[in-house]
Amino acid sequence: MVEQVTQPQLRAAGWLRWMWRQLTSMRTALFLLLLLAVAALPGSIWPQRSIDAARTADYIASHPTAGPWLDRLGFFEVYASPWFAAIYLLLFISLVGCVLPRSRMHWRAMRATPPRAPARLERLSAHRVAEVAVEPGAVLEAAREVLARKRFRTHAHDLDSLSAEKGFLKETGNLVFHVALIFVIVGVAIGHLFGWKGDVIVPVGQTFANTLLRYDTFAPGPWVDPQTLAPFTLRVDRLDATFEENVTGRGQFGQPRDFTAHVTTTATPGAASQRSTIKVNHPLEMQGAGVFLLGNGYAPVVTVRDARGNEVYSGPTPFLARDNNYTSVGAIKVPGAAGKQLGFSGLFLPTALVDREQGPISVFPDAKKPALALTLFEGQLFPGGRPQSVYVLDTAEMTQVKNDKGEPLRLWLEPGKTITLPGDRGSITFDGVDRFAGLSIRHDPGKLVTLAAALLALAGLVASLVVRRRRVFLRVSPAGPAGRTVVTVAGMAKGDDEGLDRVVQDVLTAVQDRMPRPPETDPDPAPSRLGAGSRWSDRG
């Protein structure tokens, strides 16, 4: 009769221990790292509300079925969603739980003595045998000096063997790499919680004050108080843009050569002004923020008057470039017009040309022959109070104005030209052209932590790839004649090590060079390649 075997049962503590071991395994950490990369993909596929709220609202409105569901699932605010934060925290916990036990084991291994030499060294694939004409004690003393010069840590467990070990920097580099990854996560978390970024368009001659109301878009961290921003100001004095005007090679004509914004800044109200420059990839460091020049373009200066001649709109209006020749799209919104609100939509052309097939285009990015090609709408500029882009005119509740022939009204304006609008709607004047600087202002308190951790991770990775973990064993035994000793040197490596056989030969050669050679020596066995018998486990 077969007796029934009773399996032990896992209680609550046992299940918790099992789950902790699964979470802190290296396999789980790698899976969570891959999952974090996959979870970040929606942030590059769908518009993010913190970056462009108007585009996000337009996407949801144009996708009435999928848009609301994606919004509920957090796909329009991926990096602040609960599921992304959960993966992030689980990865952090997994890395910490994985690194701490390995660090404790590595510390014990560095303090432990090298293991005892095997009795049959010739069984190891990488081994050498030679005979010398000295006593065994002298051989061991010479071997100890040779291995010490090669930075091996040595220990003799008995009177006829010597054990040596080195390469702990390999595992140290591996642990440093993982610890650095943890600090990268910490640095990113600090930047997300306490950092902020904002974008603003500043036309030449205007001043930007670092306050929340002056930003076009502003994305603060969860623990950021926008009312505590550093009170600096920045005025764009001049924006230099240089383009290739000579045909020096195929495709070079009109290519940008340099963009430089000349600015005047004040760190605090009442402080002395300082003049600085901002270039692409050369930001300006202000108090608590870095100012980056991310874009530039043209801001036509337009004046709109009503039928009585009263000025209802005046100033530079940024247009967004859509090609390399700075053919720019934009909208002039006049909410103060008498009667219905007016909106002009169209193109700004730095070097204008009307092509028979393409219509109005720009043939060069610099303002050689500027012109505005506009159409006119009237109605409600901001339907429902929804946010919208400054470059786009929302015509959902607007009507396009037509000419006497019933065709859409088209306006062609050059600098200094005024056109009277039909139906007593007033007039529009193209006064001139200003440039604007597209500035991105960011505060990231965790960037230094992230940078230092990234450099540390790189150093640890290099160490783990370059350094070899090796053990060398030496055993001596008396030969037949008195005063002669047989020396056997063998080596083991953790992982594949093509240079181990050479290390064993170098150790034996160095030991032989320290003592007189015997008149006759046994033939040196042919070198053997490193095989499975030349590896070890940390548990051995």
C-alpha positions as a printed NumPy array, in Angstrom:
array([[  0.   ,   0.   ,   0.   ],
       [  1.386,   3.364,  -1.073],
       [  1.427,   5.948,   1.665],
       [  0.002,   9.344,   0.791],
       [  2.57 ,  12.152,   0.907],
       [  1.435,  15.311,   2.648],
       [  2.779,  18.428,   0.935],
       [  3.72 ,  21.366,   3.169],
       [  1.361,  24.336,   2.919],
       [  2.411,  27.927,   2.388],
       [  0.867,  30.237,   4.898],
       [  0.547,  34.002,   4.576],
       [  4.191,  34.625,   5.496],
       [  5.331,  31.99 ,   3.027],
       [  3.308,  33.482,   0.19 ],
       [  4.629,  36.962,   0.994],
       [  8.197,  35.631,   0.996],
       [  7.605,  33.909,  -2.359],
       [  6.146,  37.074,  -3.915],
       [  9.041,  39.161,  -2.618],
       [ 11.569,  36.757,  -4.122],
       [  9.761,  36.862,  -7.449],
       [  9.613,  40.665,  -7.437],
       [ 13.289,  41.098,  -6.525],
       [ 14.635,  38.613,  -9.059],
       [ 16.741,  39.908, -11.947],
       [ 14.286,  38.377, -14.421],
       [ 11.451,  40.473, -12.999],
       [ 13.601,  43.638, -13.011],
       [ 14.402,  43.15 , -16.703],
       [ 10.741,  42.493, -17.474],
       [  9.656,  45.652, -15.646],
       [ 12.322,  47.673, -17.475],
       [ 10.942,  46.412, -20.799],
       [  7.392,  47.059, -19.629],
       [  8.315,  50.641, -18.678],
       [  9.673,  51.241, -22.184],
       [  6.488,  49.84 , -23.727],
       [  4.306,  51.908, -21.377],
       [  6.083,  55.083, -22.503],
       [  5.141,  54.496, -26.164],
       [  1.625,  56.045, -25.903],
       [  3.299,  59.303, -24.896],
       [  4.814,  59.537, -28.379],
       [  1.699,  58.324, -30.219],
       [ -1.097,  60.413, -28.69 ],
       [ -0.906,  64.136, -27.845],
       [ -0.163,  64.888, -24.206],
       [ -2.342,  67.378, -22.35 ],
       [  0.592,  68.838, -20.413],
       [  2.405,  69.644, -23.673],
       [ -0.395,  70.745, -25.989],
       [ -3.826,  70.995, -24.391],
       [ -5.425,  72.38 , -27.559],
       [ -4.229,  69.495, -29.708],
       [ -5.408,  67.004, -27.089],
       [ -8.863,  68.599, -26.997],
       [ -9.05 ,  68.54 , -30.804],
       [ -8.097,  64.859, -30.873],
       [-10.774,  63.931, -28.335],
       [-13.368,  65.989, -30.221],
       [-12.486,  64.368, -33.564],
       [-12.59 ,  60.851, -32.061],
       [-15.837,  60.846, -30.057],
       [-15.738,  57.094, -29.422],
       [-12.107,  56.268, -28.722],
       [-11.056,  59.691, -27.395],
       [-13.004,  59.664, -24.094],
       [-11.931,  56.095, -23.338],
       [ -8.283,  56.877, -24.005],
       [ -8.664,  59.911, -21.744],
       [-10.103,  57.788, -18.931],
       [ -7.204,  55.344, -19.259],
       [ -4.662,  58.155, -19.018],
       [ -3.223,  57.917, -22.528],
       [ -3.221,  61.722, -22.869],
       [ -1.179,  62.127, -19.659],
       [  0.917,  58.975, -19.737],
       [  3.766,  59.946, -17.418],
       [  1.375,  61.109, -14.694],
       [ -0.992,  58.135, -14.974],
       [ -1.375,  55.69 , -12.054],
       [ -0.431,  52.641, -14.129],
       [  2.819,  54.225, -15.342],
       [  3.67 ,  55.261, -11.783],
       [  2.951,  51.704, -10.595],
       [  5.402,  50.215, -13.11 ],
       [  7.946,  52.867, -12.173],
       [  7.681,  52.126,  -8.447],
       [  7.717,  48.351,  -8.952],
       [ 10.9  ,  48.666, -11.019],
       [ 12.479,  50.774,  -8.283],
       [ 11.532,  48.253,  -5.572],
       [ 12.69 ,  45.336,  -7.718],
       [ 16.093,  46.898,  -8.357],
       [ 16.598,  47.779,  -4.686],
       [ 15.54 ,  44.31 ,  -3.553],
       [ 17.839,  42.748,  -6.141],
       [ 20.907,  44.887,  -5.488],
       [ 20.951,  44.794,  -1.676],
       [ 21.321,  40.985,  -1.254],
       [ 23.876,  40.853,  -4.073],
       [ 25.864,  43.653,  -2.447],
       [ 25.886,  41.796,   0.868],
       [ 27.05 ,  38.589,  -0.847],
       [ 29.716,  40.465,  -2.791],
       [ 31.015,  42.09 ,   0.384],
       [ 31.343,  38.7  ,   2.042],
       [ 33.079,  37.282,  -1.041],
       [ 35.646,  40.091,  -1.058],
       [ 36.424,  39.481,   2.626],
       [ 36.596,  35.684,   2.271],
       [ 39.816,  33.826,   1.516],
       [ 40.281,  32.127,  -1.875],
       [ 39.019,  28.517,  -1.872],
       [ 41.272,  25.531,  -1.364],
       [ 43.16 ,  24.323,  -4.442],
       [ 41.693,  21.158,  -5.999],
       [ 43.708,  17.967,  -5.453],
       [ 43.922,  17.167,  -9.192],
       [ 44.753,  20.423, -10.961],
       [ 45.397,  18.618, -14.234],
       [ 41.66 ,  18.032, -14.517],
       [ 41.162,  21.735, -15.158],
       [ 41.333,  22.654, -18.822],
       [ 43.768,  25.548, -18.333],
       [ 46.798,  24.047, -16.581],
       [ 50.593,  23.814, -16.916],
       [ 53.199,  21.478, -15.335],
       [ 56.931,  22.078, -14.931],
       [ 59.855,  20.853, -12.786],
       [ 62.27 ,  23.139, -10.969],
       [ 65.459,  22.46 ,  -9.034],
       [ 64.453,  24.031,  -5.706],
       [ 62.575,  23.034,  -2.605],
       [ 58.729,  23.259,  -2.551],
       [ 58.779,  26.028,   0.048],
       [ 60.886,  28.274,  -2.182],
       [ 58.519,  27.631,  -5.092],
       [ 55.515,  28.648,  -3.027],
       [ 57.262,  31.809,  -1.817],
       [ 58.202,  32.763,  -5.391],
       [ 54.665,  32.057,  -6.585],
       [ 53.235,  34.23 ,  -3.831],
       [ 55.423,  37.156,  -4.942],
       [ 54.536,  36.618,  -8.622],
       [ 50.812,  36.507,  -7.958],
       [ 50.97 ,  39.532,  -5.665],
       [ 52.678,  41.524,  -8.422],
       [ 49.849,  40.519, -10.733],
       [ 47.38 ,  41.841,  -8.121],
       [ 46.061,  38.456,  -7.055],
       [ 44.923,  37.929,  -3.486],
       [ 46.661,  34.795,  -2.204],
       [ 46.138,  32.31 ,   0.599],
       [ 47.749,  28.976,   1.471],
       [ 45.383,  26.397,   2.97 ],
       [ 48.213,  23.831,   3.396],
       [ 51.969,  23.475,   2.926],
       [ 51.906,  22.255,  -0.691],
       [ 49.372,  24.528,  -2.406],
       [ 48.555,  28.178,  -3.001],
       [ 45.23 ,  29.73 ,  -3.989],
       [ 44.883,  33.139,  -5.646],
       [ 41.947,  35.193,  -6.793],
       [ 41.27 ,  38.575,  -8.427],
       [ 38.677,  40.364, -10.53 ],
       [ 36.222,  41.431,  -7.829],
       [ 35.945,  44.75 ,  -9.679],
       [ 33.84 ,  42.953, -12.285],
       [ 31.036,  42.245,  -9.832],
       [ 31.591,  45.645,  -8.209],
       [ 31.067,  47.303, -11.592],
       [ 27.939,  45.246, -12.129],
       [ 26.535,  46.348,  -8.778],
       [ 27.559,  49.962,  -9.399],
       [ 25.694,  49.82 , -12.71 ],
       [ 22.495,  48.642, -11.017],
       [ 22.832,  51.118,  -8.151],
       [ 23.319,  53.88 , -10.716],
       [ 20.116,  52.793, -12.45 ],
       [ 18.326,  53.24 ,  -9.148],
       [ 19.696,  56.767,  -8.833],
       [ 18.698,  57.493, -12.434],
       [ 15.141,  56.581, -11.453],
       [ 15.455,  58.757,  -8.342],
       [ 16.772,  61.687, -10.397],
       [ 13.965,  61.391, -12.92 ],
       [ 11.445,  61.211, -10.073],
       [ 12.902,  64.353,  -8.469],
       [ 12.698,  66.169, -11.803],
       [  9.108,  65.04 , -12.328],
       [  7.92 ,  65.98 ,  -8.844],
       [  9.781,  69.24 ,  -8.328],
       [ 10.55 ,  70.316, -11.896],
       [  8.583,  72.316, -14.42 ],
       [  8.833,  73.404, -18.024],
       [  7.13 ,  76.051, -20.093],
       [  7.179,  77.322, -23.666],
       [  6.735,  80.888, -24.742],
       [  7.008,  82.886, -27.946],
       [  8.704,  86.252, -27.473],
       [  8.771,  88.663, -30.443],
       [ 11.804,  90.875, -30.845],
       [ 11.557,  93.965, -28.667],
       [  9.191,  92.419, -26.128],
       [  9.954,  91.334, -22.564],
       [  9.039,  88.072, -20.915],
       [  8.503,  87.916, -17.152],
       [  8.8  ,  84.507, -15.522],
       [  5.24 ,  84.296, -14.239],
       [  2.61 ,  81.677, -14.906],
       [  0.342,  83.996, -16.914],
       [  3.075,  84.807, -19.444],
       [  3.628,  81.227, -20.59 ],
       [  1.921,  79.858, -23.692],
       [  2.172,  76.331, -22.251],
       [  3.235,  75.417, -18.723],
       [  3.669,  71.948, -17.223],
       [  4.465,  71.976, -13.486],
       [  5.396,  68.953, -11.414],
       [  2.886,  67.63 ,  -8.859],
       [  4.754,  69.278,  -5.97 ],
       [  5.488,  72.594,  -7.688],
       [  3.845,  75.846,  -6.631],
       [  3.674,  78.021,  -9.802],
       [  3.464,  81.117,  -7.618],
       [  7.048,  80.593,  -6.417],
       [  8.789,  80.859,  -9.788],
       [ 12.03 ,  82.82 ,  -9.837],
       [ 11.115,  86.444, -10.74 ],
       [ 13.556,  86.969, -13.62 ],
       [ 12.788,  88.869, -16.829],
       [ 14.1  ,  88.443, -20.343],
       [ 13.85 ,  90.843, -23.284],
       [ 14.657,  89.723, -26.816],
       [ 16.672,  92.562, -28.319],
       [ 17.597,  90.968, -31.619],
       [ 17.356,  87.634, -33.367],
       [ 20.007,  86.867, -35.96 ],
       [ 19.221,  84.185, -38.52 ],
       [ 21.756,  83.322, -41.188],
       [ 20.852,  81.302, -44.28 ],
       [ 22.963,  80.023, -47.14 ],
       [ 22.551,  82.422, -50.059],
       [ 25.202,  80.951, -52.334],
       [ 24.71 ,  77.721, -54.209],
       [ 27.743,  75.905, -52.794],
       [ 26.389,  72.434, -53.351],
       [ 23.284,  70.484, -54.117],
       [ 20.535,  71.196, -51.601],
       [ 22.537,  73.825, -49.66 ],
       [ 20.765,  76.95 , -50.9  ],
       [ 18.527,  78.398, -48.197],
       [ 19.811,  76.069, -45.479],
       [ 20.112,  77.625, -41.986],
       [ 23.62 ,  78.36 , -40.779],
       [ 23.14 ,  80.007, -37.397],
       [ 20.454,  81.268, -35.025],
       [ 21.355,  83.622, -32.193],
       [ 19.021,  85.443, -29.832],
       [ 20.496,  88.538, -28.185],
       [ 18.703,  89.111, -24.885],
       [ 18.782,  91.372, -21.855],
       [ 18.014,  89.7  , -18.534],
       [ 17.447,  90.715, -14.925],
       [ 17.691,  88.131, -12.17 ],
       [ 15.39 ,  89.935,  -9.727],
       [ 13.296,  93.113,  -9.826],
       [ 15.563,  96.112,  -9.478],
       [ 18.74 ,  94.144, -10.188],
       [ 21.242,  95.232, -12.809],
       [ 20.55 ,  94.083, -16.364],
       [ 22.88 ,  91.771, -18.207],
       [ 23.221,  91.134, -21.904],
       [ 23.552,  87.548, -23.065],
       [ 23.097,  85.362, -26.121],
       [ 21.165,  82.151, -26.603],
       [ 22.058,  79.706, -29.35 ],
       [ 20.777,  76.309, -30.357],
       [ 22.308,  73.779, -27.917],
       [ 23.787,  76.667, -25.902],
       [ 21.113,  77.586, -23.349],
       [ 21.141,  80.518, -20.972],
       [ 21.254,  79.592, -17.297],
       [ 19.019,  81.796, -15.183],
       [ 18.126,  81.6  , -11.506],
       [ 16.508,  78.208, -11.086],
       [ 15.895,  77.618, -14.798],
       [ 17.564,  77.068, -18.144],
       [ 16.391,  79.004, -21.206],
       [ 16.644,  77.108, -24.507],
       [ 16.215,  78.486, -28.018],
       [ 14.046,  75.839, -29.649],
       [ 12.529,  77.752, -32.523],
       [ 12.199,  81.002, -34.359],
       [ 10.023,  82.522, -36.996],
       [  8.291,  85.631, -38.201],
       [  5.694,  87.782, -36.489],
       [  4.013,  90.145, -38.984],
       [  3.026,  93.444, -37.389],
       [ -0.618,  94.068, -38.258],
       [ -3.061,  96.825, -37.345],
       [ -6.827,  96.327, -37.625],
       [ -9.246,  99.259, -37.41 ],
       [-13.02 ,  99.298, -37.302],
       [-15.273, 101.247, -39.682],
       [-14.812, 104.42 , -37.6  ],
       [-11.031, 104.173, -37.776],
       [-10.572, 103.082, -34.18 ],
       [ -7.698, 100.715, -33.6  ],
       [ -9.035,  97.365, -32.353],
       [ -5.913,  95.234, -32.838],
       [ -2.238,  96.048, -33.283],
       [  1.023,  94.225, -32.756],
       [  3.193,  91.349, -33.931],
       [  1.419,  88.037, -34.524],
       [  3.585,  84.892, -34.629],
       [  3.192,  82.603, -37.643],
       [  4.423,  79.007, -37.586],
       [  6.894,  77.907, -40.287],
       [  5.898,  74.715, -42.079],
       [  8.81 ,  74.234, -44.53 ],
       [ 12.478,  75.099, -44.944],
       [ 11.615,  78.325, -46.783],
       [  9.565,  79.463, -43.769],
       [  6.222,  79.441, -45.519],
       [  4.303,  80.112, -42.326],
       [  0.718,  79.565, -41.265],
       [ -1.042,  81.657, -38.655],
       [ -4.164,  83.392, -37.483],
       [ -4.916,  86.978, -36.508],
       [ -7.732,  86.998, -33.956],
       [ -9.571,  90.278, -33.349],
       [-11.994,  89.78 , -30.441],
       [-12.455,  93.536, -29.972],
       [-14.025,  94.178, -33.366],
       [-17.388,  95.954, -33.393],
       [-20.251,  93.599, -34.12 ],
       [-19.03 ,  90.116, -34.91 ],
       [-15.516,  89.065, -33.987],
       [-13.031,  88.871, -36.863],
       [-10.431,  86.241, -37.636],
       [ -7.82 ,  86.312, -40.388],
       [ -6.241,  83.018, -41.424],
       [ -3.569,  82.41 , -44.012],
       [  0.104,  82.451, -44.881],
       [  3.116,  84.643, -44.265],
       [  5.703,  84.433, -47.047],
       [  9.21 ,  85.796, -46.281],
       [ 10.164,  85.856, -49.961],
       [  6.804,  85.755, -51.703],
       [  6.055,  84.253, -55.088],
       [  2.725,  83.233, -56.604],
       [  3.191,  79.97 , -58.476],
       [  0.629,  78.939, -61.079],
       [  0.424,  75.401, -59.715],
       [  1.305,  75.748, -56.017],
       [ -0.204,  79.157, -55.398],
       [  1.463,  81.545, -52.894],
       [  4.82 ,  80.153, -51.745],
       [  8.093,  81.372, -50.271],
       [ 11.261,  80.695, -52.26 ],
       [ 13.787,  81.756, -49.587],
       [ 13.648,  81.695, -45.757],
       [ 14.925,  85.243, -45.219],
       [ 12.544,  88.214, -45.401],
       [ 13.587,  89.47 , -48.854],
       [ 10.07 ,  90.193, -50.183],
       [  7.529,  89.572, -47.376],
       [  3.809,  89.271, -47.996],
       [  0.621,  88.1  , -46.249],
       [ -2.008,  85.966, -48.013],
       [ -5.136,  85.955, -45.83 ],
       [ -8.799,  85.016, -45.798],
       [-11.381,  86.589, -43.452],
       [-13.894,  84.952, -41.106],
       [-16.39 ,  86.47 , -38.693],
       [-18.315,  85.007, -35.799],
       [-17.322,  83.424, -32.478],
       [-13.555,  83.138, -32.088],
       [-13.496,  80.884, -29.018],
       [-16.511,  78.535, -29.181],
       [-17.293,  77.014, -25.799],
       [-14.211,  78.644, -24.323],
       [-12.074,  75.677, -25.412],
       [ -8.293,  76.216, -25.543],
       [ -6.865,  76.477, -29.031],
       [ -3.574,  77.018, -30.753],
       [ -2.451,  80.581, -31.422],
       [ -1.601,  79.521, -34.972],
       [ -5.013,  78.05 , -35.85 ],
       [ -8.389,  79.705, -36.303],
       [-11.335,  77.659, -35.03 ],
       [-14.034,  78.239, -37.661],
       [-16.688,  75.984, -36.104],
       [-18.88 ,  78.994, -35.243],
       [-17.533,  81.409, -37.859],
       [-18.553,  82.295, -41.416],
       [-16.131,  83.038, -44.22 ],
       [-16.486,  86.524, -45.658],
       [-16.996,  86.677, -49.444],
       [-16.438,  89.362, -52.041],
       [-18.957,  90.947, -54.408],
       [-18.757,  87.932, -56.73 ],
       [-19.69 ,  85.514, -53.968],
       [-16.188,  84.074, -53.809],
       [-14.125,  83.755, -50.597],
       [-12.412,  87.057, -49.888],
       [ -8.65 ,  86.824, -50.435],
       [ -6.28 ,  89.504, -49.182],
       [ -2.726,  90.093, -50.42 ],
       [ -0.769,  92.425, -48.167],
       [  2.753,  93.769, -48.48 ],
       [  4.535,  95.954, -45.895],
       [  2.923,  99.397, -45.674],
       [ -0.223,  98.342, -47.53 ],
       [ -3.765,  98.895, -46.17 ],
       [ -6.866,  97.071, -47.431],
       [-10.419,  98.178, -46.64 ],
       [-12.624,  95.273, -45.627],
       [-16.064,  94.925, -47.252],
       [-19.337,  95.513, -45.406],
       [-18.075,  98.301, -43.11 ],
       [-15.826,  95.845, -41.287],
       [-12.956,  98.344, -41.123],
       [ -9.453,  97.861, -42.513],
       [ -6.234,  95.905, -42.045],
       [ -2.685,  97.251, -42.436],
       [  0.527,  95.279, -42.803],
       [  2.973,  97.495, -40.894],
       [  6.124,  95.362, -41.075],
       [  7.813,  92.168, -39.972],
       [  9.353,  91.223, -36.636],
       [ 11.071,  87.993, -35.722],
       [ 10.181,  85.93 , -32.696],
       [ 12.146,  83.513, -30.54 ],
       [ 10.569,  80.26 , -29.431],
       [ 11.913,  79.716, -25.936],
       [ 11.625,  76.666, -23.746],
       [ 12.28 ,  77.377, -20.065],
       [ 12.889,  74.39 , -17.831],
       [ 13.695,  73.713, -14.207],
       [ 14.939,  70.202, -13.441],
       [ 16.39 ,  69.808,  -9.93 ],
       [ 17.168,  66.149, -10.58 ],
       [ 19.342,  66.613, -13.664],
       [ 22.642,  66.597, -11.758],
       [ 21.667,  63.403,  -9.943],
       [ 20.626,  61.831, -13.235],
       [ 23.812,  62.939, -15.005],
       [ 26.1  ,  61.669, -12.234],
       [ 24.183,  58.372, -12.079],
       [ 24.368,  57.953, -15.864],
       [ 28.144,  58.487, -15.845],
       [ 28.47 ,  56.097, -12.904],
       [ 26.373,  53.503, -14.748],
       [ 28.632,  53.827, -17.78 ],
       [ 31.751,  53.364, -15.643],
       [ 30.238,  50.337, -13.908],
       [ 29.211,  48.796, -17.221],
       [ 32.702,  49.244, -18.658],
       [ 34.248,  47.657, -15.559],
       [ 31.877,  44.691, -15.678],
       [ 32.712,  44.086, -19.353],
       [ 36.475,  44.628, -19.223],
       [ 37.54 ,  43.088, -15.895],
       [ 37.884,  39.281, -15.72 ],
       [ 37.153,  37.277, -12.59 ],
       [ 39.882,  34.634, -12.285],
       [ 41.234,  32.089,  -9.825],
       [ 44.711,  30.606, -10.065],
       [ 45.828,  27.535,  -8.113],
       [ 49.379,  26.271,  -7.644],
       [ 50.363,  22.922,  -6.197],
       [ 53.871,  21.609,  -5.548],
       [ 55.105,  18.055,  -4.943],
       [ 58.639,  16.63 ,  -4.487],
       [ 60.182,  15.051,  -7.564],
       [ 62.321,  11.897,  -7.549],
       [ 65.761,  13.437,  -6.98 ],
       [ 66.238,  15.428,  -3.798],
       [ 65.78 ,  19.188,  -4.125],
       [ 63.58 ,  19.012,  -7.216],
       [ 59.896,  19.988,  -7.266],
       [ 57.023,  19.439,  -9.696],
       [ 54.973,  22.625, -10.066],
       [ 51.385,  22.517, -11.35 ],
       [ 49.547,  25.749, -12.132],
       [ 45.887,  25.829, -13.159],
       [ 43.227,  28.479, -13.559],
       [ 39.465,  28.947, -13.468],
       [ 37.349,  31.818, -14.784],
       [ 33.823,  33.002, -14.155],
       [ 32.309,  32.911, -17.601],
       [ 34.158,  32.632, -20.886],
       [ 37.771,  33.809, -20.72 ],
       [ 39.947,  33.208, -23.747],
       [ 42.956,  34.733, -22.005],
       [ 42.976,  32.379, -19.036],
       [ 45.387,  29.887, -20.625],
       [ 47.852,  32.72 , -21.267],
       [ 47.563,  33.9  , -17.643],
       [ 48.384,  30.39 , -16.368],
       [ 51.418,  30.195, -18.672],
       [ 52.611,  33.662, -17.601],
       [ 52.395,  32.713, -13.914],
       [ 54.372,  29.527, -14.438],
       [ 56.977,  31.293, -16.566],
       [ 57.414,  34.044, -13.969],
       [ 57.88 ,  31.45 , -11.207],
       [ 60.46 ,  29.574, -13.282],
       [ 62.359,  32.787, -13.992],
       [ 62.869,  33.323, -10.273],
       [ 64.874,  30.137,  -9.767],
       [ 67.545,  28.024, -11.543],
       [ 66.238,  25.638, -14.157],
       [ 66.872,  21.912, -13.735],
       [ 69.086,  20.169, -16.281],
       [ 66.121,  18.205, -17.549],
       [ 62.459,  19.08 , -17.385],
       [ 59.347,  17.207, -18.271],
       [ 57.793,  18.254, -21.557],
       [ 55.267,  20.982, -21.175],
       [ 51.83 ,  19.697, -22.096],
       [ 50.236,  21.309, -25.097],
       [ 48.049,  24.283, -24.232],
       [ 44.476,  23.36 , -23.745],
       [ 41.517,  25.595, -24.302],
       [ 39.306,  26.802, -21.497],
       [ 36.305,  24.537, -21.08 ],
       [ 33.43 ,  23.894, -18.739],
       [ 35.778,  22.545, -16.111],
       [ 37.42 ,  25.973, -15.738],
       [ 34.407,  27.822, -14.385],
       [ 33.024,  28.126, -10.917],
       [ 29.902,  29.19 ,  -9.153],
       [ 29.709,  31.743,  -6.368],
       [ 28.237,  28.974,  -4.268],
       [ 31.404,  26.833,  -4.624]])
